[in-house]
Amino acid sequence: MIRSKILIGLVRFLRKLGSDFIDKVWRLGAGTRLFGLMLISSGESFRRFRLVVREVYFTGVMSLVIISVSAFFVGMVLALQGYNTLQKYGSSEAIGVLVALALVRELGPVVTALLFAGRAGTAITAEIGLMKATEQLAAMEMMAVSPISRVIAPRFWAGVIALPILAALFSMIGILGGYLVAVPLIGVDSGAFWSQMQANVDWQFDILNGVIKSIVFGVACTMIALFEGYDAPPTAEGVSRATTRTVVTSSLVVLALDFVLTSFMIV
Amino acid sequence: MERTTIDLWVGIFVALGVAALLGLAMKVGNLTTSNIGETYMVEAAFENIGGLKPRAPVKSAGVVVGRVEGIRFDTETYEAIVSLNVDKNYRFPADTFANIYTAGLLGEQYIGLEAGGDEEVLKNGDKIAHTQDAVVLEKMISQFLYNKAAEPAEPTTVPAESTKTEDDALTDNPLDDLIN
């Protein structure tokens, strides 16, 4: 009696595991299909670029405050922590290199993408999920307007445009924050701060690779947000779950992609 | 095509992004010019500058008095010519020593000026005659190892003792006796 109950429980557990896995694979396939469809039908978003500009405003410009404030503090903390360790080895002048490389290579693109997923990705998911729940997307299709080319594609391209810009701003503001802590506050020589930075930050291998990373993150974050919204069950609960999933999935994908990209870039 | 405020904001946003990228591309460089006012330029020739970089500080007695303006290679003497911008407020005798030092064991390199005793002062375009090269760690280590290998294995303690006596001799300065 007890053994059969345990057996049933085990079978249920395995079934749940299997169905969850199949569901994930199904969603991956559906997301890829949506990505392809979106690429094919994104001609309109370039012919009517105003649609994209409007979305750049909502995803990019509106994220400026959170990006700049967090970049400023991240840079300041980097300088403070870096100085604390570097001065033990008598090389506190290398603080500029540390701050700049950490921001340009890693923290700029990654933290921006994480903040972007939280600030803009959730908004995209909730908006599209609600559009679906209130049958606006269905109404568009009824009027022979493709919701993919009218709603999905402009948001995608806006995200791809906005994220690299935000990441570049993040790095720049972070370096300024690091400078403020290192030079006026701690008293590191300002010439050494900048000259060591200039000598050690490579335009191609550090800055360009950072931009490439942020473009890839932009594609991933925006696509996940769009798909979660497009795929959300048309209920209040469904939309809220989709929003949560956007943040979780985007964060994990960004961190995983970061590792893969870094391993490609460091030769 | 009518304009909206959204267009303006997106324009500002994109311009900011381009500016940030440009700033990064210039390696975050031209934002600060050195906060030294009027300067005069002197040159110094070194056989080896080690890892000295342009914009490195020029210090005298530990105080920053200028910056390295540029470094070039002289094909006639096969020496590195380092040009230094020194603050006008600081005057140095013409026989000043220019040394390349390292901040800490592995830190950045800077130029240290040690004043001589000449009546004449360095002027714009002058050349510092007395220089001392950067210490190249590999050279020192290989020299040390070479000496170690060359000397007989037995009396390893002797040089240490001899330096010690030298140190003692230095601390027991005969001048002290004279003064006392």
Chai-1 contact restraints between the chains, C-beta under 6 A:
chainA,res_idxA,chainB,res_idxB,connection_type,confidence,min_distance_angstrom,max_distance_angstrom,comment,restraint_id
A,V53,B,V10,contact,1.0,0.0,6.0,A-B,restraint_1
A,R54,B,I6,contact,1.0,0.0,6.0,A-B,restraint_2
A,V56,B,V10,contact,1.0,0.0,6.0,A-B,restraint_3
A,Y57,B,I6,contact,1.0,0.0,6.0,A-B,restraint_4
A,Y57,B,W9,contact,1.0,0.0,6.0,A-B,restraint_5
A,Y57,B,V10,contact,1.0,0.0,6.0,A-B,restraint_6
A,G60,B,F13,contact,1.0,0.0,6.0,A-B,restraint_7
A,V61,B,W9,contact,1.0,0.0,6.0,A-B,restraint_8
A,V61,B,F13,contact,1.0,0.0,6.0,A-B,restraint_9
A,G90,B,G104,contact,1.0,0.0,6.0,A-B,restraint_10
A,G90,B,L105,contact,1.0,0.0,6.0,A-B,restraint_11
A,G90,B,G107,contact,1.0,0.0,6.0,A-B,restraint_12
A,S91,B,G104,contact,1.0,0.0,6.0,A-B,restraint_13
A,S91,B,L106,contact,1.0,0.0,6.0,A-B,restraint_14
A,S91,B,G107,contact,1.0,0.0,6.0,A-B,restraint_15
A,E93,B,G107,contact,1.0,0.0,6.0,A-B,restraint_16
A,E93,B,E108,contact,1.0,0.0,6.0,A-B,restraint_17
A,I165,B,G17,contact,1.0,0.0,6.0,A-B,restraint_18
A,A168,B,G17,contact,1.0,0.0,6.0,A-B,restraint_19
A,A168,B,A20,contact,1.0,0.0,6.0,A-B,restraint_20
A,A168,B,L21,contact,1.0,0.0,6.0,A-B,restraint_21
A,L169,B,A20,contact,1.0,0.0,6.0,A-B,restraint_22
A,S171,B,L24,contact,1.0,0.0,6.0,A-B,restraint_23
A,M172,B,A20,contact,1.0,0.0,6.0,A-B,restraint_24
A,M172,B,G23,contact,1.0,0.0,6.0,A-B,restraint_25
A,I175,B,V28,contact,1.0,0.0,6.0,A-B,restraint_26
A,D189,B,P57,contact,1.0,0.0,6.0,A-B,restraint_27
A,S190,B,T32,contact,1.0,0.0,6.0,A-B,restraint_28
A,G191,B,S34,contact,1.0,0.0,6.0,A-B,restraint_29
A,G191,B,R55,contact,1.0,0.0,6.0,A-B,restraint_30
A,G191,B,P57,contact,1.0,0.0,6.0,A-B,restraint_31
A,G191,B,R67,contact,1.0,0.0,6.0,A-B,restraint_32
A,A192,B,E108,contact,1.0,0.0,6.0,A-B,restraint_33
A,W194,B,T32,contact,1.0,0.0,6.0,A-B,restraint_34
A,S195,B,K53,contact,1.0,0.0,6.0,A-B,restraint_35
A,S195,B,R55,contact,1.0,0.0,6.0,A-B,restraint_36
A,Q196,B,E108,contact,1.0,0.0,6.0,A-B,restraint_37
A,M197,B,V28,contact,1.0,0.0,6.0,A-B,restraint_38
A,Q198,B,K27,contact,1.0,0.0,6.0,A-B,restraint_39
A,Q198,B,G29,contact,1.0,0.0,6.0,A-B,restraint_40
A,A199,B,K53,contact,1.0,0.0,6.0,A-B,restraint_41
A,V201,B,K27,contact,1.0,0.0,6.0,A-B,restraint_42
A,W203,B,A25,contact,1.0,0.0,6.0,A-B,restraint_43
A,I207,B,L24,contact,1.0,0.0,6.0,A-B,restraint_44
